[in-house]
Every structure is written in C-alpha cells, then in structure tokens.
Amino acid sequence: MNFENEIEKRRTFAIISHPDAGKTTLTEKLLLYSGAIQIAGAVKSNKIKKTAASDFLEIEKQRGISVSTSVLSFEYSDKMINLLDTPGHKDFAEDTYRTLTAVDSVILVIDSVKGVEEQTEKLMGVCRMRNTPVIIFINKMDREGKEPVDLLDEIEQKLSIRVRPMTYPLGKGSDFKGVYNIYKNTFAFYQSNKVKVEENIMLFRGLDDPELDKVFFGLAEKLRYNVELIDGIYEQFNQENYIKGEVAPVFFGSALNNFGVKELLDTFVEIAPPPLERETTAGVVKPHDDTMSGFIFKIHANLDPKHRDRIAFLRICSGRFERNKFYYHVRLEREMKFANPASFMAQAKTLVDAAYPGDVIGLYDSGTFKIGDTLTEGGKFMFKGVPRFSPEIFRLVRNLDPFKSKQLEKGIQYLTDEGLAQLFTQNLGNKKIIGVVGELQFDVLKYRLLHEFGASVDFSPINAYKAFWVKFKSKDDIEDLLRLRSHFLYLDKNNNLVFLADSLYSLHMAQEKNPKAKFDSSIEHNDQTLLLDENI
Ligand code: G4P
C-alpha cells in the first residue's frame, strides 16, 4: 500500500466522558465489533476502579497493566483505527487533556440520566481549543433518563456546540423501543443484548412509509412528529462543519446493551477525519510531507522499581517513521534512534518497523523525553498545542530525609517531566510547590519518590487557588507584582513566571494593578513567558 493510502486509512480518536457515563463499556463494544477482542469484560478488567481511591498499590498495578491499552489499534471497514485510551479516574484528567492533543477527533459519551456533567464540560473546553471534531453518543437509553430534546438543548447550551441528531429514540427507559436513523430511514429495534453483536434493523421508505404504522401502531405518529420537529430545529448534517468542530452529530444508544454502537462506528468511519495537519513553531506540517515529524504527548512509567524505564508515546504527524533510523530530538538538539518502537493491538504489544501519520507508537525512554518534545528528520521546529493547565490542588513539599535532598530533586524533576504533577519554585528552587489535578496524584508522587528515588516526602497544604502564567513585555509591566506581591510569584519548570493566586479576588487585584501584564491559567508546554533576569 502506498504512503498516501496509509494516511487516508487512519482514524485516530479518543472516547471521552465524565466518569461513569460509559466510556469503558463503549470502548469494549467497539473492540468487539472490530473483532479485536472476543469477549466482553476484557477492557473492563484493566480499568482503574474508582472506589479504590485510597488503595494506591492497587491503582498502580492497574495502571501498569493499562500500558498496553494506552493505544488500541484495530481495523474496521478498511480503516486503521487508533483509539487512544484516557484514564477513567478524574484525578488523572490532565493526562486526558494531553491525549486530546494527539487525536484527530473524539467521541463524547453522555449519560442520558445525568446529562452534561462537570468533567464533560472541561473536556469539551479542551476540544474547543483546537476545534476537534466531536461525535456525541447519548448512552444508557435503557434507563429512565432526561427527555431527548432537553438533553440536546442542554448540550448546546453547556458545551457551546451546535448539535445535529443523526438518530432519534422512540421511548426511553422501560418503554425504550429503539432508534430511528434519520439519514438512513432505518429503525433499530432495542433489545437487551450484552454479549452478541448483531442489531435488529428494519429499513423504511421514509417517515411516510405506512409500514411504520403497522409496526409501531399509535407510536408511529409520535416518531414522525419528533423527527419532523428535529428536522425543523436543527440544520441538516454537514460534514465540513463537523470537521471544523462547529457541529456535533448525535447518536442515542446503550453501550451496555450493544445498542446503537454499530451505527455509531459505521458513521464514525464514514465521516471522521483522517490525520489532520498540525501547527508548529515553523508553520503548518501536513501528514503527506515526506519527512517524519511527531511529538510526545504522554509518558508512561514502568512501575517496577528495578527498571526505571518509561514509554514515551509519539504521535506521528508527517512522513514515515522507521525503526532504527536516526531522528532529531529538537529540544536536546541531538540525533536518536529507536530499536524497539512498539505498537499496540488490543492487549498485545508488538514491534513496529514502520508507522504513519495518525499512528501512535511507544518509545522506550530512560529520561530523555518530556511532554511536548518533538522528533523530526532534522527540522528545528516544535509542535504547538500541547497545553498545560493550572493545577487544582497545591501543596508544599517537605523533605523528610535531609540526606536525600539530591534524590528528591532528581525524582521531582523526573516525575514532573512525565507530567504527573507540576512544579513551582521560589527562593532559588528551595521552596517547592507541587500542583496536581486530583488528590490521588500526591499518593502516587509520594510512593514513587520513595520507591524509585529513595526520597521521603510529605506535602502540607498551602493557601493557593490557581496558577496564572504571567505574560509581560518588560519588567515595568510587572513592577507592582515584583514589589508588592512577590510572595505569590513562582517559577515553573521552564522558568516561566507564575502568579499563584490565593483567591479570585487576589487575581483581580493583581490584574488591576498590573494592567499591562496578561494572566493566563494555561500555557503550552513549549511556550515561554518572558524570562526574568532575577531569581524568584
Ligand atoms: P466510565 O468508563 O465512563 O467510567 O463508565 P463505565 O463504562 O465503567 O460505565 C459505568 C457504569 O455504567 C457501569 O456500571 C456500566 O455497566 C454502566 N453502563 C454503561 N453503559 C450502560 C448502558 O447503556 N445502560 C446501563 N443501564 N448501564 C450502563 P457499574 O455498575 O458501575 O459497573 P459494573 O459493575 O457494570 O462493572
């Protein structure tokens, strides 16, 4: 197969949802349809159990296993599909945000009972930053959920995206009869079907078909009314607008019951975009460009303390990646080659000789990669768009063993390179604040610092609300900050200036007093604010 076809064939995406909406169940059903797994339950067993929040060892064991499910590649309908897994636990949400930078589209799962939830909004916010195309799957239609029209309204309002229902349900909960495919004029009859993969589908000649009345009796009128209503309210589906991230096609179904999943997958392969072009510091890179380029969006640690190697996940953006060929590590300005790049097929890891744009491969790494690093065939540019967000919880690092300060320093550098947490320092690095998205990450840090580096730490709470990266043109722009608010000022790992506000009020005050400075709660991994010539 030629290079062009290899690219055209690829569909790289992620499934995202608020925990419990059904992401794992849907992932598993997609794999069942593709034939990548044979039995239900295979994916589920790898999931981080949400109840085990305090049981760190268990979580780590599970995370260890989940290396192989970080990317699930399978073929379906002549397409090569790369499904990038995202952590189920909300405390590892930052990992999910980064994974979203490596996909070309997403499927968003919404629970029909709960509607749009907190994490759904955050994840959609990240998708919107890059105009990622989104398909929405409204799950758990077998349960007594919200009215479909209300759900569609809620999605439009809370997620700020236009929707276009592709199917429409007839009934819900115990009265759920199935879904009508508005574009194919088919009706899929609902049946509880947890293991089999066929769907019972009937073709009609449009909504006027008298067969509808024969099959549904009085309910046919309701279906016609609803579908006409939908057609009146929502614009016809337009693939271009979907690819631009302006409109999200919506499907209804029940992942647990295998219902509506095939329809979703069939439409996905039909409309989802092949690898898209990407922005770099030197302009746009197109997948068809002949030289290889890609970026690291995730680093997964090997949790066996005897082997401190990691797997860095590389998203290939252009050209053809080859095993044992030299590539240029832009940040370190050095050539590297990889003898054992790995690809992932369901749960098996295999050696890859060649990979193409859209593919994600795992590179064994002993500490040379950071999130956001770029590999090229000599080009000196970096990929843009791998964001870092303000953490939500901040704690002061307390070294419990002063004889192990060096180990602690090294451990913190290493683990923050992985993206496990963010580091903010003051007093020439002596005061260290760690910022994370969820409590659980502190447990992970403490455990790994001790087991992998022999450093023993504790974390004490501090009064911090959010981190804001300060962008300024000259020191005069931040004169007030430096003079009166320096106790709030820190440096991040790249020596960017950060204002660690203790409240929204203090941010407003800082903004008011330093009107020329810009305070941002996110920054790109490779971005640099103006550096200060003095220490903080
Ligand atoms: P997540 O990855 O998004 O966190 O969700 P997951 O797939 O684990 O699903 C969360 C719960 O919702 C699971 O139940 C799952 O069985 C259930 N579920 C998923 N899809 C559907 C659906 O279409 N209908 C109904 N009624 N339930 C659904 P659980 O009790 O938490 O886990 P388990 O005991 O089934 O493993």
Boltz pocket constraint, residues with backbone or C-beta under 6 A from the ligand:
constraints:
  - pocket:
      binder: B
      contacts: [[A, 17], [A, 18], [A, 19], [A, 20], [A, 21], [A, 22], [A, 23], [A, 24], [A, 25], [A, 26], [A, 44], [A, 88], [A, 139], [A, 140], [A, 141], [A, 142], [A, 143], [A, 253], [A, 254], [A, 255], [A, 256], [A, 257]]
      max_distance: 6.0
